[in-house]
Amino acid sequence: MLRARTLDRVELGGAPVRGTMTPSRSRRQSRLTFAFCPRKMFDTPRDPRSETGAADSGSAVLDAACLDQLRALDPVGGSFLQRVLQTYQRSLAAQEAAIGQAFGAGDTAALSHAAHALKSASASVGALQLSRLCAQMEQAVRDAQPELLPGLVTQFQEEAARVHAAVAQQLGGGVGP
């Protein structure tokens, strides 16, 4: 059985990182994607109403430090970041559709499941605002506050469009939703 362990301080690409590390039986680099997720990525308020969810106009859609951490996992400069972003772009499209369908059908359990599936993947590639919105949707379902979902889903869809565009730009326009 593999167990995650909390790391107090790790140097990754010259930047201190706090997070969890999950050992893997596989030696594939793609298994390292979630190995060093800074805890700040998942710091979300417990009350989904406490944040507007709107991205700051001056901030980047994808956090540069997160992208740098992914680049550091491939010291020979291969295509690791490219493969991670392509995989994420496909996953984002699938989970975005699942969230839309679940919301339209009033299936809060399916909506929460899709939001959960996308939350940490978004944080890993630096789509921190999208990750926060996923966490807020999950929390709204968990707290039995369905009245919050229409606004959160709308914000999610708007942010997902920005993330799709930012990832496509990182990929050189290669992969779209």
C-alpha positions in Angstrom: 0.0 0.0 0.0 1.3 3.4 -1.0 1.0 6.2 1.5 1.3 10.0 1.1 3.5 11.9 3.4 3.6 15.5 4.2 6.7 17.4 3.4 7.6 20.4 5.5 10.0 22.0 3.0 11.3 20.8 -0.3 13.4 22.6 -2.8 12.0 22.1 -6.3 13.5 24.1 -9.1 15.1 26.5 -6.6 11.7 27.4 -5.0 10.6 26.1 -1.6 7.5 24.0 -1.8 5.2 22.6 0.9 2.8 19.8 0.0 2.4 16.1 -0.1 4.3 13.4 -1.8 2.6 10.2 -2.9 5.1 7.5 -3.8 4.3 5.5 -6.9 5.2 2.1 -8.1 5.5 3.5 -11.6 8.7 5.3 -12.7 6.8 7.3 -15.3 7.3 11.1 -14.9 3.6 11.7 -15.4 3.1 10.2 -11.9 5.1 13.1 -10.5 2.7 15.7 -11.6 0.8 15.8 -8.3 3.8 15.0 -6.1 4.6 18.6 -5.2 1.4 20.7 -5.0 2.0 23.7 -2.8 -0.6 23.8 0.0 -1.5 27.4 -0.9 -3.1 26.0 -4.1 -5.8 24.4 -2.1 -6.4 27.1 0.5 -10.0 28.0 -0.1 -12.5 29.6 2.3 -14.9 27.2 3.9 -17.8 29.4 2.9 -18.2 29.5 -0.9 -19.9 32.9 -0.6 -16.8 34.5 0.9 -15.1 34.8 -2.5 -16.5 36.3 -5.6 -14.7 33.7 -7.7 -13.8 36.2 -10.4 -10.2 36.3 -11.5 -8.3 39.5 -11.0 -7.9 41.2 -14.3 -4.2 41.8 -13.6 -3.3 38.2 -12.7 -2.3 35.5 -15.1 -4.7 32.6 -15.7 -2.0 30.0 -15.2 0.3 30.5 -12.2 3.9 30.9 -13.5 5.4 29.2 -10.4 3.3 26.1 -10.9 4.4 25.9 -14.6 8.0 26.4 -13.5 7.6 23.5 -11.0 6.3 21.2 -13.8 9.2 22.3 -16.0 11.6 21.5 -13.2 10.4 17.9 -13.3 11.9 17.5 -16.7 15.5 18.8 -16.4 16.5 17.6 -19.9 13.9 20.0 -21.4 11.8 17.3 -23.0 8.1 17.4 -23.7 6.9 16.6 -20.2 5.1 20.0 -19.7 3.6 19.7 -23.1 2.2 16.3 -22.4 0.8 17.3 -19.0 -0.9 20.4 -20.5 -2.4 18.3 -23.4 -3.7 15.7 -21.0 -5.1 18.5 -18.7 -6.8 20.2 -21.7 -8.6 17.0 -22.6 -9.6 16.4 -19.0 -10.8 20.0 -18.6 -13.0 19.6 -21.6 -14.5 16.3 -20.3 -15.1 17.5 -16.8 -16.5 20.9 -17.9 -19.0 19.0 -20.0 -19.8 16.7 -17.1 -20.3 19.7 -14.7 -22.6 21.3 -17.3 -24.7 18.2 -17.7 -24.9 17.5 -14.0 -26.0 21.0 -13.3 -28.6 20.9 -16.0 -29.9 17.6 -14.7 -29.9 18.8 -11.1 -27.5 16.0 -10.1 -25.4 17.6 -7.4 -23.6 14.4 -6.6 -22.3 14.1 -10.2 -21.5 17.8 -10.2 -19.5 17.5 -7.0 -17.7 14.4 -8.4 -16.6 16.2 -11.6 -15.6 19.3 -9.7 -13.5 17.2 -7.3 -11.8 15.4 -10.3 -10.8 18.7 -11.8 -9.8 20.5 -8.6 -6.3 19.2 -8.0 -5.4 18.8 -11.7 -6.2 22.5 -12.2 -4.1 23.4 -9.2 -1.2 21.3 -10.5 -1.1 23.2 -13.9 -1.5 26.6 -12.2 -5.2 27.2 -12.9 -5.6 28.2 -9.3 -8.8 30.2 -9.7 -10.5 27.3 -11.5 -9.3 25.0 -8.7 -10.8 27.3 -6.1 -14.1 27.4 -8.0 -14.2 23.6 -8.1 -13.6 23.5 -4.4 -16.4 26.0 -3.8 -18.8 24.0 -5.9 -17.8 20.9 -3.9 -18.3 22.8 -0.6 -21.7 24.1 -1.7 -22.9 20.6 -2.4 -21.4 19.3 0.8 -23.1 22.1 2.8 -26.5 21.5 1.0 -26.5 25.0 -0.4 -27.7 24.4 -4.0 -28.7 28.0 -4.3 -25.0 28.9 -4.6 -24.5 26.6 -7.6 -25.9 28.7 -10.4 -23.5 31.5 -9.7 -20.5 29.2 -9.1 -21.2 27.2 -12.3 -21.4 30.4 -14.3 -18.1 31.6 -12.9 -16.6 28.2 -13.5 -17.6 28.2 -17.1 -16.2 31.7 -17.7 -12.9 30.7 -15.9 -12.7 27.4 -17.8 -12.9 29.3 -21.1 -10.0 31.5 -19.9 -8.0 28.4 -18.9 -8.6 26.7 -22.2 -7.3 29.7 -24.0 -4.2 30.0 -21.7 -3.4 26.3 -22.0 -3.8 26.5 -25.8 -1.4 29.5 -25.8 1.2 27.5 -23.7 0.8 24.7 -26.2 1.4 27.1 -29.1 -2.3 26.9 -30.1 -2.1 23.1 -30.6 -4.9 21.8 -28.5 -8.4 23.3 -28.1 -11.4 22.4 -26.0 
